[in-house]
Amino acid sequence: MVYTPQVMIGGRDFRLWSSDSAVKEAIESIARTAAPATIALTAKPATAQGIEGTGAIEWPAGARPAGAVLYVALTQDGLASHVTAGENKGEDLRHHAVIRDYAELGPRDGHFRFAARPDWDLANMSIVAFAQDPRSGRVLQALSAPVCR
């Protein structure tokens, strides 16, 4: 079920989002838990300001959950929109970590290439990789870094 506002922490719906202490504890609990995998990511600018690279995930022997998938996403900060209808009509909203493109690499590793688009601003973009159990939605490991220019 999707509703507004909805907050997800660790791939799960988090309804205590209005409690600073509950949010902090949920995030700290995840941070205290050892990640079950290691992600390696290489990315470089491609022609015409596109991005290409490789992602790989390593699981300890016998630890890879069945069906786990590695994804790579290209995100952009500093975007904004003017709302013309609904509960936020007339508001100017700022957006961060907006996914501009993504690729599913599969259970282990793979290559990705994101073709440049006219509205991209590489100075405000990051590359994100995450391994997820698609059955539960649980994010098993993630990393993010600015796009190298």
C-alpha positions in Angstrom: 0.0 0.0 0.0 1.4 3.4 -0.9 0.3 6.5 1.1 1.6 10.0 1.8 3.8 10.5 3.7 5.5 7.1 3.5 8.9 6.4 4.9 10.9 3.2 4.2 13.8 2.2 6.4 15.7 -1.0 5.5 13.3 -1.8 2.8 10.3 -1.9 5.2 7.5 0.5 5.8 8.3 2.7 8.9 5.2 4.3 10.4 7.0 5.9 13.3 8.6 8.4 10.9 7.4 11.4 13.0 9.4 10.3 16.0 13.0 11.5 15.7 14.2 9.0 18.3 12.5 6.1 16.6 14.0 7.0 13.2 17.4 7.4 14.8 17.2 4.0 16.6 16.0 2.2 13.5 18.9 3.6 11.4 21.4 2.9 14.2 20.1 -0.7 14.5 20.7 -1.3 10.8 24.2 0.4 11.1 25.1 -2.0 13.9 24.3 -5.1 11.8 27.1 -6.5 9.7 26.2 -6.4 6.0 25.9 -9.8 4.5 27.7 -8.9 1.3 30.4 -6.6 -0.2 29.7 -4.5 -3.3 32.4 -3.2 -5.6 31.5 -0.5 -8.0 33.5 1.3 -10.7 32.0 4.1 -12.8 33.4 6.6 -15.2 32.0 9.3 -17.5 31.3 7.9 -20.9 30.8 9.8 -24.2 28.6 12.9 -24.1 28.5 12.9 -20.3 26.9 9.5 -19.9 28.1 7.1 -17.2 29.3 3.5 -17.6 30.9 1.0 -15.3 30.7 -2.3 -13.6 29.2 -3.6 -10.3 30.0 -6.8 -8.5 28.8 -8.4 -5.3 30.6 -10.9 -3.1 28.7 -13.1 -0.7 30.4 -15.2 2.1 30.1 -18.9 1.3 26.5 -20.0 1.5 25.2 -16.6 2.5 23.7 -15.4 -0.7 19.9 -15.3 -0.4 18.1 -17.0 -3.2 17.0 -14.5 -5.8 19.1 -11.6 -4.4 19.7 -9.0 -7.2 22.3 -6.2 -7.6 21.0 -2.9 -8.9 22.8 0.3 -9.9 21.1 3.7 -10.0 22.1 7.1 -11.1 20.6 9.8 -8.8 20.5 13.6 -9.0 20.2 16.2 -6.2 19.0 19.8 -6.6 15.9 19.2 -8.6 12.6 21.1 -8.0 9.0 21.1 -9.2 6.1 23.4 -8.9 2.9 21.6 -7.9 -0.2 22.6 -9.8 -2.8 20.3 -8.2 -3.6 18.3 -5.0 -2.8 18.9 -1.4 0.5 20.7 -2.3 -0.9 22.9 -5.0 1.1 26.1 -5.4 4.1 24.7 -3.5 7.7 24.5 -4.8 9.2 21.2 -3.8 12.9 20.4 -3.7 14.0 16.9 -4.6 17.1 15.0 -3.7 18.4 11.5 -4.7 16.0 11.4 -7.6 16.7 8.2 -9.6 17.4 9.3 -13.2 18.2 5.9 -14.6 18.9 2.4 -13.2 20.1 -1.0 -14.3 19.5 -4.5 -12.9 22.8 -6.3 -12.9 21.6 -9.7 -11.7 22.7 -12.0 -8.8 26.5 -11.4 -9.0 27.9 -8.7 -11.3 27.5 -6.9 -14.6 28.1 -3.9 -16.7 25.9 -0.8 -16.9 25.7 2.2 -19.2 23.5 5.3 -18.7 23.2 7.5 -21.8 23.3 11.2 -21.1 20.1 13.2 -21.1 19.9 17.0 -21.6 18.5 17.7 -18.1 21.3 15.9 -16.3 23.7 17.8 -14.1 26.7 15.6 -13.4 27.9 18.0 -10.7 24.8 17.0 -8.7 24.7 13.3 -9.5 25.7 10.1 -7.6 26.0 6.5 -8.4 24.2 4.1 -6.1 24.5 0.3 -5.9 22.4 -2.0 -3.8 21.7 -5.6 -3.3 18.1 -6.5 -2.6 16.0 -9.5 -1.8 13.1 -9.0 -4.2 10.8 -11.3 -2.2 11.0 -9.3 1.0 12.2 -5.9 -0.3 15.0 -6.0 2.2 18.1 -4.1 1.2 21.1 -6.3 2.0 23.9 -3.9 1.2 24.2 -0.5 -0.4 26.7 2.1 -1.3 26.7 5.6 -2.9 29.4 7.9 -4.3 29.5 11.1 -6.3 29.9 10.6 -10.1 33.5 11.0 -11.0 34.0 13.8 -13.5 
